[in-house]
Amino acid sequence: MGTLPTVELSADEAPIKHVAARSRDDVLVRLWIRETNKFQRLTEQEEIAVAQRIEQGDQCARIRFIEANLYLVVAIARKFSSPGLSFLDLVQEGNIGLMKAIDRFDWREGVRFSVTAAWLIRGPILKAVAEQGSTICLPDYAFWNLRKILATRSTLREQLDREPTAADMAAALGMVPETVESLLAVAGATVSLEEPIGDDERAASIEDVIADRSRSSPAQTLQESDRDEEIRSLLATLTEREARVIKMRFGLEADDREYTLREIGRRFQPAIGSEAVRQIERKAIGKLRRRLQTFRPLESRGRRFRRPWRQSWRLQPTQCGDRCR
């Protein structure tokens, strides 16, 4: 692979000396700036003359007008640098706005082209920054609000001689502090999950230490398994019809749907009425409550059933024996 050429900045390239040639993209930026500086800018009278030729359909005059105003795109694009978007990408977006500005330019208004073209060049650049400059794409209104918040934070930091809070910025902008906090939360830089922790490339990555909340933890899986086992053991004490009613009534079937009394009655052969289903449900719930009074939950569940501790001093009717006589 050939080496990149060494490019020295001339005096005309002084406004963008902050672009350092540390990579291939930086060299391409400097080459682009050098090429744009070769085109001579137009005076006010030359602008009018070239614009009149463009109205007559002269494509050479149109190209001359574009080349003479490429410096405007560079001057505007360098004000909106974005870590997620290269400088050349911003220039290309600005060139689209420049060609639209040439089509709309009217030399009869007596205004220089640079005055009317600045807004049309800035529009595509800002749209590209909003849509492509960040991993998290924000709506237009949120993007503009975020820019206002960042500018206000910089101003308040100088005025207050401290880091402004969300309440300070919200009061200055007339916004709600919660909105300021939510926008600042998405303004931070994104980090790859595969990035290693520390300087060692063989070290664990961020992905290895972040919990996957889309899956259940082993403890939660064990707890759910114990709960399902307890429910099955309780339903086994009911009759087939009672267990079926309870499952459909409380969403314990495979579809996890809670059926109404009428829907449950229609599923029986022959069909039964809603009141009959209600009585079956009431009877089954009574059996489960009596069963729970003597049922000891597993320790892994970490919860208590309804008043299980009172059974330690209560005597069942079968245990009274001769004492109650």
Secondary structure per residue as TSV (DSSP state, phi and psi in degrees):
chain	resnum	aa	ss	phi	psi
A	1	M	-	360.0	132.4
A	2	G	-	-73.1	157.6
A	3	T	-	-80.8	153.4
A	4	L	-	-78.0	146.9
A	5	P	-	-72.0	149.3
A	6	T	-	-87.9	126.5
A	7	V	-	-117.7	129.4
A	8	E	-	-105.5	137.2
A	9	L	-	-79.1	137.7
A	10	S	-	-89.7	-179.5
A	11	A	G	-67.7	-27.4
A	12	D	G	-73.5	-16.2
A	13	E	G	-95.4	11.3
A	14	A	G	-61.4	-33.7
A	15	P	G	-62.4	-16.4
A	16	I	G	-124.9	41.0
A	17	K	T	-69.3	-12.9
A	18	H	T	-71.0	-13.6
A	19	V	S	-81.9	107.6
A	20	A	-	-91.3	139.1
A	21	A	-	-84.7	77.8
A	22	R	-	-108.8	-6.1
A	23	S	S	-149.0	176.2
A	24	R	H	-61.8	-39.9
A	25	D	H	-62.4	-39.4
A	26	D	H	-63.9	-39.0
A	27	V	H	-65.5	-41.1
A	28	L	H	-63.6	-36.1
A	29	V	H	-63.3	-44.6
A	30	R	H	-67.2	-36.7
A	31	L	H	-64.8	-40.2
A	32	W	H	-63.7	-41.3
A	33	I	H	-65.7	-38.8
A	34	R	H	-64.5	-38.5
A	35	E	H	-68.3	-39.7
A	36	T	H	-68.6	-29.2
A	37	N	T	-75.5	-10.3
A	38	K	T	-76.0	-22.0
A	39	F	S	-84.6	132.7
A	40	Q	-	-78.2	136.5
A	41	R	-	-76.7	156.4
A	42	L	-	-94.9	142.0
A	43	T	-	-80.7	177.0
A	44	E	H	-63.7	-41.9
A	45	Q	H	-68.8	-36.9
A	46	E	H	-67.8	-36.0
A	47	E	H	-59.5	-45.0
A	48	I	H	-63.8	-43.3
A	49	A	H	-65.4	-43.7
A	50	V	H	-68.6	-37.9
A	51	A	H	-63.9	-35.8
A	52	Q	H	-66.3	-37.8
A	53	R	H	-67.6	-33.8
A	54	I	H	-66.2	-38.0
A	55	E	H	-61.8	-28.5
A	56	Q	T	-83.9	-0.3
A	57	G	T	91.4	19.9
A	58	D	-	-81.3	108.4
A	59	Q	H	-72.5	-30.4
A	60	C	H	-64.1	-37.6
A	61	A	H	-67.3	-36.1
A	62	R	H	-64.1	-44.8
A	63	I	H	-63.2	-40.4
A	64	R	H	-62.2	-39.6
A	65	F	H	-66.9	-39.8
A	66	I	H	-64.9	-47.2
A	67	E	H	-64.1	-35.0
A	68	A	H	-72.4	-17.1
A	69	N	T	-115.5	14.4
A	70	L	H	-65.0	-25.6
A	71	Y	H	-62.9	-28.6
A	72	L	H	-64.2	-41.2
A	73	V	H	-63.7	-43.4
A	74	V	H	-64.4	-42.5
A	75	A	H	-64.9	-35.7
A	76	I	H	-81.6	-38.5
A	77	A	H	-65.6	-32.8
A	78	R	T	-70.6	-12.4
A	79	K	T	-85.4	-10.9
A	80	F	S	-125.1	49.3
A	81	S	-	-67.2	141.0
A	82	S	B	-135.8	136.5
A	83	P	T	-64.7	-24.6
A	84	G	T	-93.9	2.0
A	85	L	B	-140.0	129.1
A	86	S	-	-74.4	162.4
A	87	F	H	-65.8	-37.1
A	88	L	H	-65.9	-33.8
A	89	D	H	-64.4	-40.1
A	90	L	H	-65.4	-37.5
A	91	V	H	-64.4	-41.7
A	92	Q	H	-64.1	-40.5
A	93	E	H	-64.0	-39.3
A	94	G	H	-67.0	-32.7
A	95	N	H	-63.7	-34.6
A	96	I	H	-63.6	-43.6
A	97	G	H	-65.7	-32.9
A	98	L	H	-64.4	-43.2
A	99	M	H	-67.1	-35.2
A	100	K	H	-66.8	-36.7
A	101	A	H	-66.9	-34.7
A	102	I	H	-66.2	-38.7
A	103	D	H	-66.0	-29.4
A	104	R	H	-94.9	-6.5
A	105	F	-	-70.5	132.6
A	106	D	-	-122.2	108.6
A	107	W	G	-68.7	-15.8
A	108	R	G	-73.0	-16.9
A	109	E	G	-74.7	-13.3
A	110	G	-	74.5	23.7
A	111	V	-	-115.7	140.8
A	112	R	-	-65.0	151.0
A	113	F	H	-64.1	-36.1
A	114	S	H	-62.7	-28.2
A	115	V	H	-70.8	-44.8
A	116	T	H	-81.2	-25.8
A	117	A	H	-81.6	-21.0
A	118	A	H	-59.8	-42.4
A	119	W	H	-71.1	-37.6
A	120	L	H	-71.7	-26.9
A	121	I	H	-78.0	-39.2
A	122	R	H	-68.5	-32.3
A	123	G	H	-58.6	-56.4
A	124	P	H	-62.0	-32.0
A	125	I	H	-66.6	-46.2
A	126	L	H	-66.8	-36.0
A	127	K	H	-64.7	-39.4
A	128	A	H	-66.7	-39.0
A	129	V	H	-64.6	-39.8
A	130	A	H	-69.2	-37.9
A	131	E	H	-91.1	-31.1
A	132	Q	H	-120.7	-10.1
A	133	G	S	-79.4	-6.6
A	134	S	S	-140.4	152.1
A	135	T	S	-65.3	-35.0
A	136	I	S	-95.6	113.6
A	137	C	-	-81.7	124.4
A	138	L	-	-104.1	150.5
A	139	P	-	-62.9	163.1
A	140	D	H	-59.4	-44.6
A	141	Y	H	-65.8	-37.3
A	142	A	H	-69.0	-36.4
A	143	F	H	-63.3	-45.7
A	144	W	H	-67.7	-39.2
A	145	N	H	-62.8	-38.1
A	146	L	H	-65.4	-40.0
A	147	R	H	-63.1	-39.2
A	148	K	H	-65.2	-39.6
A	149	I	H	-65.5	-43.6
A	150	L	H	-65.1	-39.9
A	151	A	H	-67.4	-39.9
A	152	T	H	-66.8	-37.2
A	153	R	H	-63.0	-40.0
A	154	S	H	-65.3	-39.6
A	155	T	H	-68.7	-44.9
A	156	L	H	-67.7	-29.7
A	157	R	H	-63.2	-35.6
A	158	E	H	-77.0	-35.2
A	159	Q	H	-75.5	-42.0
A	160	L	H	-90.5	-11.4
A	161	D	S	58.4	34.4
A	162	R	S	-161.0	172.6
A	163	E	-	-77.1	119.4
A	164	P	-	-69.2	146.9
A	165	T	-	-86.8	172.2
A	166	A	H	-63.9	-33.7
A	167	A	H	-66.8	-38.5
A	168	D	H	-63.1	-45.9
A	169	M	H	-68.3	-36.9
A	170	A	H	-65.8	-38.7
A	171	A	H	-67.0	-36.6
A	172	A	H	-71.7	-30.3
A	173	L	H	-100.4	-7.7
A	174	G	T	71.6	35.3
A	175	M	-	-116.7	174.5
A	176	V	-	-87.6	136.2
A	177	P	H	-57.3	-33.7
A	178	E	H	-64.1	-36.2
A	179	T	H	-66.2	-40.6
A	180	V	H	-62.9	-43.9
A	181	E	H	-65.2	-40.5
A	182	S	H	-67.0	-37.4
A	183	L	H	-72.3	-38.0
A	184	L	H	-67.8	-25.9
A	185	A	H	-67.6	-33.1
A	186	V	T	-91.3	-1.7
A	187	A	S	-84.0	-12.8
A	188	G	S	-71.8	163.1
A	189	A	-	-72.5	142.8
A	190	T	-	-87.2	150.2
A	191	V	-	-123.9	138.3
A	192	S	-	-72.8	141.3
A	193	L	T	-69.3	-21.1
A	194	E	T	-88.4	1.7
A	195	E	-	-70.0	128.1
A	196	P	B	-70.0	151.6
A	197	I	S	-89.9	113.7
A	198	G	S	98.1	-174.5
A	199	D	S	-85.0	-20.0
A	200	D	-	-77.3	124.2
A	201	E	T	-68.1	-24.1
A	202	R	T	-85.8	0.2
A	203	A	S	-72.1	168.1
A	204	A	-	-66.4	147.4
A	205	S	B	-92.1	171.6
A	206	I	H	-63.4	-32.7
A	207	E	H	-62.7	-28.9
A	208	D	H	-75.2	-21.5
A	209	V	H	-109.2	-6.0
A	210	I	S	-91.6	131.3
A	211	A	-	-71.9	140.2
A	212	D	-	-88.5	101.6
A	213	R	T	-77.1	-9.1
A	214	S	T	-77.2	-13.3
A	215	R	S	-117.0	154.3
A	216	S	-	-79.4	145.6
A	217	S	-	-73.4	159.5
A	218	P	H	-56.4	-38.7
A	219	A	H	-65.4	-40.6
A	220	Q	H	-68.3	-37.2
A	221	T	H	-64.0	-41.9
A	222	L	H	-65.3	-40.1
A	223	Q	H	-64.3	-43.1
A	224	E	H	-65.9	-36.8
A	225	S	H	-64.3	-43.1
A	226	D	H	-64.0	-37.9
A	227	R	H	-65.3	-43.7
A	228	D	H	-63.3	-37.6
A	229	E	H	-66.3	-39.3
A	230	E	H	-67.4	-38.1
A	231	I	H	-66.0	-42.2
A	232	R	H	-63.5	-38.6
A	233	S	H	-67.7	-34.7
A	234	L	H	-71.8	-41.1
A	235	L	H	-67.6	-24.1
A	236	A	T	-67.8	-19.0
A	237	T	T	-80.6	-8.5
A	238	L	S	-95.8	166.1
A	239	T	-	-74.0	169.3
A	240	E	H	-62.9	-42.2
A	241	R	H	-67.9	-43.0
A	242	E	H	-63.7	-43.0
A	243	A	H	-63.6	-38.5
A	244	R	H	-65.6	-41.9
A	245	V	H	-63.6	-44.6
A	246	I	H	-63.7	-42.1
A	247	K	H	-62.6	-45.5
A	248	M	H	-73.4	-32.0
A	249	R	H	-71.3	-35.3
A	250	F	T	-111.7	18.3
A	251	G	T	68.6	37.6
A	252	L	-	-97.3	4.7
A	253	E	S	-79.8	179.6
A	254	A	T	-66.0	-30.5
A	255	D	T	-84.4	-2.6
A	256	D	-	56.8	28.9
A	257	R	-	-103.2	139.6
A	258	E	-	-95.0	114.0
A	259	Y	-	-87.7	153.0
A	260	T	-	-80.6	168.4
A	261	L	H	-62.1	-39.9
A	262	R	H	-66.4	-42.2
A	263	E	H	-64.0	-38.4
A	264	I	H	-65.8	-42.4
A	265	G	H	-62.2	-34.1
A	266	R	H	-72.2	-19.2
A	267	R	T	-82.0	-11.5
A	268	F	S	-85.9	150.7
A	269	Q	S	-121.0	111.9
A	270	P	S	-73.1	162.9
A	271	A	-	-66.2	147.7
A	272	I	-	-121.7	164.3
A	273	G	-	-82.1	170.5
A	274	S	H	-65.1	-38.1
A	275	E	H	-66.4	-36.0
A	276	A	H	-65.6	-40.7
A	277	V	H	-64.3	-38.8
A	278	R	H	-61.8	-41.1
A	279	Q	H	-66.8	-41.3
A	280	I	H	-62.0	-41.3
A	281	E	H	-64.2	-43.8
A	282	R	H	-63.5	-40.9
A	283	K	H	-66.1	-40.9
A	284	A	H	-66.6	-40.7
A	285	I	H	-64.5	-37.8
A	286	G	H	-61.8	-41.1
A	287	K	H	-63.5	-41.7
A	288	L	H	-65.6	-36.9
A	289	R	H	-65.8	-41.9
A	290	R	H	-66.2	-35.4
A	291	R	H	-67.6	-38.6
A	292	L	H	-66.7	-25.9
A	293	Q	H	-65.9	-26.3
A	294	T	S	-112.7	5.6
A	295	F	-	-93.4	130.3
A	296	R	-	-101.5	118.9
A	297	P	-	-69.2	155.4
A	298	L	-	-69.8	151.0
A	299	E	G	-67.8	-27.0
A	300	S	G	-69.2	-18.8
A	301	R	G	-72.5	-31.5
A	302	G	-	68.8	24.0
A	303	R	-	-142.2	162.3
A	304	R	-	-107.6	144.5
A	305	F	-	-81.5	179.8
A	306	R	S	-70.9	110.1
A	307	R	S	48.9	52.5
A	308	P	-	-74.9	-23.5
A	309	W	G	-73.9	-19.3
A	310	R	G	-73.2	-15.6
A	311	Q	G	-72.6	-11.8
A	312	S	G	-68.3	-26.3
A	313	W	T	-112.7	-6.7
A	314	R	-	-83.7	142.7
A	315	L	-	-103.5	127.5
A	316	Q	-	-71.0	155.8
A	317	P	H	-58.4	-32.2
A	318	T	H	-76.8	-13.8
A	319	Q	H	-96.3	-6.6
A	320	C	H	-66.8	-45.0
A	321	G	G	62.8	-134.7
A	322	D	G	-79.7	-9.4
A	323	R	G	-67.8	-34.5
A	324	C	G	-84.1	-7.4
A	325	R	-	-90.4	360.0
